[in-house]
Amino acid sequence: MNILTLIWIIVGVVIVVGAIALVIVGARTASNRREEDPLMARLSEFAERGDVVSLEELELSQPFTERVIIPLLQNIGEFSARFTPQKALEETNRKLELAGNPIRVDASVFLASRFVIAALFGGVLGFVFIVSPPTWSLMVRVLVVLVFTVLGFVFPQMWLQSKIDRRQKEIRKAMPDAMDLLTICVEAGLGFDAAMSKVAEKWENQLSLAFSRVIREVQLGKTRREALRDMADRIGINEITSFVAAVIQSEMLGVSLARVLRIQSDQMRMKRRQRAEEEAHKAPIKMLLPMALLIFPSIMIILLVPAAFRILKTFTGGGRIGG
């Protein structure tokens, strides 16, 4: 096995381990969305069974990620936050909000995870180069380690950006149907908050979660205008911004909310149809690359190789054309 194959194997193992870690952290955060302290939940579980346990035994009963990985990242994040510019922290918080904060961490912990993954990528490759035979020069090995270290540092940011794009795409796709349901509820006599509650109960997607958060913020004392504007900032797409502006303007001017929602619903459907047509126009260009690299060479091989064999056989004296 050469050194290049070994490098790709190690990189694959690191990526698989990172994916498993993300799944574990995602499962942890999904359970924490109930806003319940896992330590208190486990303590109440022991109390219901009548078991008498110490605090040390209770902490050891928690998963390894809760006891070691998450506190380690938090400590690294708190330390790195002292040397991180405030603008970078605010920008990271902004991106985490746009992504819906899928792993439920703050900006300092996310930035710490970038350094940890970069060190993991670079450290693993450096260890491979140390224990393997020196088939490459020192400069090449250092360059490869640096490249993969940079990739490890950039990988969490790319993952976060993909989460942002996926969330915004899901919200854009759900907006027309949500506007229709809002319009029907308001025209039936429900208030706007009750109509948003119906949308939150009807579906389980990012838009319904955003509406649920708005309802909770209003119930906790925030004005509906501020809650809607905060929702638009957390999502960051033009459709939600125009929808929120229309609702706030109708509330300020006393315009019929049902009519405003009907207009918004028609506009959302028209924009969704335009996006579908745009994607349809992009399809031939996207198909050009696989056709040029995969389909056309295969067709050329099927058509020209038999003729090439016939021509070669003719010029070598092994037969005649047509014979």
C-alpha positions as CSV (number, residue, x, y, z in Angstrom):
1,M,0.0,0.0,0.0
2,N,1.5,3.3,-1.1
3,I,1.5,6.5,0.9
4,L,-1.3,8.2,-1.2
5,T,-3.7,5.3,-0.6
6,L,-3.0,5.4,3.1
7,I,-3.6,9.1,3.2
8,W,-7.0,8.7,1.6
9,I,-7.9,5.9,4.0
10,I,-7.0,8.1,6.9
11,V,-9.0,11.0,5.5
12,G,-12.0,8.8,5.0
13,V,-11.8,7.5,8.6
14,V,-11.5,11.1,9.9
15,I,-14.6,12.2,7.8
16,V,-16.6,9.2,9.0
17,V,-15.6,9.9,12.6
18,G,-16.6,13.5,12.2
19,A,-19.9,12.6,10.7
20,I,-20.6,10.2,13.6
21,A,-19.7,13.0,16.0
22,L,-22.1,15.4,14.3
23,V,-24.9,12.8,14.4
24,I,-24.3,12.3,18.1
25,V,-24.3,16.0,18.8
26,G,-27.4,16.4,16.7
27,A,-29.2,13.7,18.6
28,R,-28.1,15.3,21.9
29,T,-29.4,18.7,20.7
30,A,-32.7,17.2,19.5
31,S,-33.3,15.8,22.9
32,N,-32.4,19.2,24.5
33,R,-34.9,21.1,22.4
34,R,-37.4,20.1,25.1
35,E,-35.6,22.7,27.2
36,E,-35.0,20.1,30.0
37,D,-31.7,19.8,31.8
38,P,-30.5,16.2,31.1
39,L,-28.9,16.0,34.6
40,M,-32.1,17.0,36.3
41,A,-34.1,14.6,34.1
42,R,-31.8,11.7,35.1
43,L,-32.0,12.7,38.7
44,S,-35.8,12.6,38.6
45,E,-35.6,9.3,36.9
46,F,-33.5,7.8,39.7
47,A,-35.9,9.5,42.3
48,E,-38.9,7.8,40.7
49,R,-37.3,4.4,40.9
50,G,-36.4,5.1,44.5
51,D,-32.6,4.7,44.0
52,V,-30.2,6.6,46.2
53,V,-27.2,7.8,44.1
54,S,-24.4,10.2,44.6
55,L,-23.7,13.2,42.4
56,E,-20.6,11.5,41.0
57,E,-22.6,8.4,40.0
58,L,-25.3,10.6,38.5
59,E,-22.7,12.4,36.3
60,L,-21.0,9.2,35.3
61,S,-24.4,7.9,34.1
62,Q,-24.5,10.6,31.4
63,P,-23.3,9.9,27.9
64,F,-19.6,10.4,27.0
65,T,-20.4,13.4,24.8
66,E,-22.2,15.2,27.7
67,R,-19.4,14.6,30.1
68,V,-16.3,15.1,28.0
69,I,-16.8,16.3,24.4
70,I,-19.2,19.2,24.9
71,P,-17.5,20.6,28.1
72,L,-14.1,20.4,26.3
73,L,-15.4,22.3,23.3
74,Q,-17.0,24.8,25.6
75,N,-13.8,25.4,27.5
76,I,-11.8,25.8,24.3
77,G,-14.5,28.1,23.0
78,E,-14.4,30.3,26.1
79,F,-10.6,30.5,25.9
80,S,-10.6,31.3,22.1
81,A,-13.4,33.9,22.5
82,R,-10.9,36.1,24.5
83,F,-8.7,36.4,21.4
84,T,-11.5,36.4,18.7
85,P,-12.7,39.8,17.4
86,Q,-16.2,40.7,18.4
87,K,-17.1,41.1,14.7
88,A,-16.2,37.5,14.0
89,L,-18.3,36.3,16.9
90,E,-21.3,38.4,15.8
91,E,-20.9,37.1,12.2
92,T,-20.8,33.5,13.4
93,N,-23.8,34.0,15.6
94,R,-25.6,35.5,12.6
95,K,-24.8,32.4,10.5
96,L,-25.8,30.1,13.3
97,E,-29.2,31.9,13.5
98,L,-29.7,31.7,9.7
99,A,-29.0,28.0,9.9
100,G,-31.4,27.5,12.7
101,N,-28.5,26.6,15.0
102,P,-28.8,22.9,14.2
103,I,-26.2,21.8,16.8
104,R,-27.4,24.3,19.5
105,V,-24.0,25.8,20.3
106,D,-22.8,29.4,20.6
107,A,-20.3,31.1,18.3
108,S,-17.3,30.5,20.6
109,V,-17.9,26.7,20.6
110,F,-18.4,26.6,16.9
111,L,-15.2,28.5,16.3
112,A,-13.4,26.2,18.7
113,S,-14.7,23.2,16.7
114,R,-13.1,24.6,13.6
115,F,-9.7,24.7,15.3
116,V,-10.2,21.2,16.7
117,I,-11.1,19.7,13.3
118,A,-8.2,21.5,11.6
119,A,-5.8,20.1,14.3
120,L,-7.4,16.7,13.8
121,F,-6.9,16.7,10.1
122,G,-3.4,18.1,10.2
123,G,-2.3,15.9,13.2
124,V,-3.5,12.6,11.7
125,L,-1.8,13.3,8.4
126,G,1.4,14.4,10.2
127,F,1.4,11.2,12.2
128,V,1.0,9.2,9.0
129,F,3.9,10.9,7.4
130,I,6.1,10.4,10.5
131,V,5.4,6.6,10.8
132,S,5.4,5.9,7.0
133,P,8.4,5.5,4.7
134,P,9.6,8.9,3.4
135,T,8.5,8.4,-0.2
136,W,7.8,12.2,-0.6
137,S,10.1,15.1,0.1
138,L,9.8,17.1,3.3
139,M,8.4,20.1,1.5
140,V,5.7,18.1,-0.2
141,R,4.7,16.5,3.1
142,V,4.5,19.8,4.9
143,L,2.5,21.3,2.0
144,V,0.0,18.3,2.2
145,V,-0.4,18.7,5.9
146,L,-1.0,22.4,5.6
147,V,-3.6,21.9,2.8
148,F,-5.6,19.4,4.8
149,T,-5.3,21.5,7.9
150,V,-6.9,24.4,6.0
151,L,-9.5,22.1,4.7
152,G,-10.3,20.9,8.2
153,F,-10.6,24.6,9.3
154,V,-12.9,25.5,6.4
155,F,-15.1,22.3,6.5
156,P,-17.3,23.4,9.5
157,Q,-18.0,26.7,7.7
158,M,-18.9,24.9,4.5
159,W,-21.2,22.6,6.5
160,L,-22.9,25.6,8.2
161,Q,-23.4,27.4,4.8
162,S,-25.0,24.2,3.4
163,K,-27.3,24.2,6.4
164,I,-28.2,27.8,5.7
165,D,-29.0,27.2,2.1
166,R,-31.0,24.1,2.8
167,R,-33.1,25.9,5.5
168,Q,-33.8,28.9,3.3
169,K,-34.7,26.6,0.4
170,E,-37.1,24.7,2.6
171,I,-38.7,27.9,3.9
172,R,-39.1,29.3,0.3
173,K,-40.8,26.0,-0.7
174,A,-43.2,26.1,2.2
175,M,-44.1,29.8,2.0
176,P,-47.0,29.6,-0.6
177,D,-48.9,26.8,1.2
178,A,-48.4,28.6,4.5
179,M,-49.7,31.8,3.0
180,D,-52.8,30.0,1.7
181,L,-53.5,28.5,5.2
182,L,-52.9,31.9,6.9
183,T,-55.3,33.6,4.4
184,I,-58.0,30.9,4.9
185,C,-57.7,31.1,8.7
186,V,-57.8,34.9,8.8
187,E,-60.8,35.1,6.4
188,A,-62.5,32.5,8.6
189,G,-62.3,35.0,11.5
190,L,-59.2,33.9,13.4
191,G,-56.6,36.4,14.5
192,F,-53.2,36.5,13.0
193,D,-51.5,34.9,16.0
194,A,-54.1,32.1,16.0
195,A,-53.6,31.6,12.3
196,M,-49.8,31.3,12.8
197,S,-50.6,28.7,15.5
198,K,-52.6,26.7,13.0
199,V,-49.7,26.8,10.5
200,A,-47.3,25.6,13.2
201,E,-49.6,22.8,14.1
202,K,-50.2,21.8,10.5
203,W,-46.6,21.2,9.4
204,E,-43.3,20.2,10.9
205,N,-40.7,22.2,9.0
206,Q,-38.5,25.2,9.4
207,L,-41.2,27.7,8.7
208,S,-43.6,26.3,11.2
209,L,-40.8,26.3,13.8
210,A,-40.2,29.9,13.0
211,F,-43.9,30.7,13.5
212,S,-43.9,28.8,16.8
213,R,-41.0,30.8,18.1
214,V,-42.8,34.1,17.2
215,I,-45.9,32.9,19.1
216,R,-43.8,32.0,22.1
217,E,-42.0,35.4,22.0
218,V,-45.3,37.2,21.8
219,Q,-46.6,35.2,24.8
220,L,-43.5,36.1,26.8
221,G,-44.2,39.8,26.3
222,K,-42.5,40.9,23.1
223,T,-44.6,42.9,20.7
224,R,-45.8,41.1,17.6
225,R,-44.0,43.7,15.4
226,E,-40.6,43.0,17.0
227,A,-41.1,39.2,17.0
228,L,-41.9,39.3,13.3
229,R,-38.9,41.5,12.5
230,D,-36.6,39.2,14.5
231,M,-38.0,36.2,12.6
232,A,-37.2,37.9,9.3
233,D,-33.7,38.6,10.5
234,R,-33.2,35.0,11.6
235,I,-34.3,33.6,8.3
236,G,-32.7,36.1,6.0
237,I,-34.7,35.7,2.7
238,N,-36.5,38.4,0.8
239,E,-39.9,36.6,0.8
240,I,-40.1,36.6,4.6
241,T,-38.9,40.2,4.8
242,S,-41.6,41.4,2.4
243,F,-44.2,39.3,4.1
244,V,-43.3,40.8,7.5
245,A,-43.2,44.3,6.1
246,A,-46.6,43.9,4.6
247,V,-48.2,42.5,7.8
248,I,-46.7,45.3,9.9
249,Q,-47.8,48.0,7.4
250,S,-51.3,46.6,7.3
251,E,-51.4,46.7,11.1
252,M,-50.2,50.3,11.2
253,L,-52.5,51.6,8.4
254,G,-55.5,49.5,9.3
255,V,-55.7,47.7,6.0
256,S,-57.5,44.4,5.8
257,L,-55.1,41.7,6.8
258,A,-56.9,39.0,4.8
259,R,-56.5,41.0,1.6
260,V,-52.8,41.6,2.3
261,L,-52.3,37.9,2.9
262,R,-54.1,37.0,-0.3
263,I,-51.8,39.3,-2.3
264,Q,-48.8,37.8,-0.5
265,S,-50.0,34.3,-1.3
266,D,-50.4,35.1,-5.0
267,Q,-46.9,36.7,-5.1
268,M,-45.3,33.7,-3.4
269,R,-46.9,31.3,-5.9
270,M,-45.7,33.4,-8.8
271,K,-42.2,33.6,-7.4
272,R,-42.2,29.8,-6.9
273,R,-43.3,29.3,-10.4
274,Q,-40.6,31.6,-11.7
275,R,-37.9,29.8,-9.6
276,A,-39.1,26.5,-11.1
277,E,-38.8,27.9,-14.6
278,E,-35.4,29.3,-13.8
279,E,-34.2,25.8,-12.6
280,A,-35.7,24.3,-15.8
281,H,-33.7,26.7,-17.9
282,K,-30.5,25.8,-16.0
283,A,-31.0,22.0,-16.5
284,P,-29.5,21.8,-20.0
285,I,-26.4,23.6,-18.9
286,K,-26.0,21.4,-15.9
287,M,-26.5,18.3,-18.1
288,L,-23.8,19.5,-20.5
289,L,-20.9,18.5,-18.2
290,P,-21.9,14.8,-17.5
291,M,-22.9,14.4,-21.2
292,A,-19.5,15.7,-22.4
293,L,-17.5,13.6,-19.9
294,L,-19.6,10.4,-19.7
295,I,-22.2,10.0,-22.4
296,F,-20.5,11.4,-25.5
297,P,-17.2,9.4,-24.9
298,S,-19.2,6.2,-24.5
299,I,-21.1,6.9,-27.7
300,M,-17.8,7.7,-29.6
301,I,-16.2,4.5,-28.3
302,I,-19.2,2.4,-29.4
303,L,-19.4,4.0,-32.8
304,L,-15.7,4.4,-33.7
305,V,-13.9,1.5,-32.1
306,P,-15.4,-1.2,-34.5
307,A,-14.5,1.0,-37.5
308,A,-11.0,1.6,-36.1
309,F,-10.5,-2.2,-35.9
310,R,-11.7,-2.7,-39.4
311,I,-9.4,0.0,-40.7
312,L,-6.4,-1.4,-38.7
313,K,-7.1,-4.8,-40.0
314,T,-7.3,-3.6,-43.6
315,F,-4.0,-1.6,-43.5
316,T,-2.2,-4.5,-41.8
317,G,-3.2,-6.9,-44.6
318,G,-5.5,-9.0,-42.5
319,G,-8.7,-8.4,-44.6
320,R,-10.5,-6.2,-46.9
321,I,-13.1,-3.5,-46.3
322,G,-16.5,-5.1,-46.8
323,G,-14.9,-8.6,-47.1
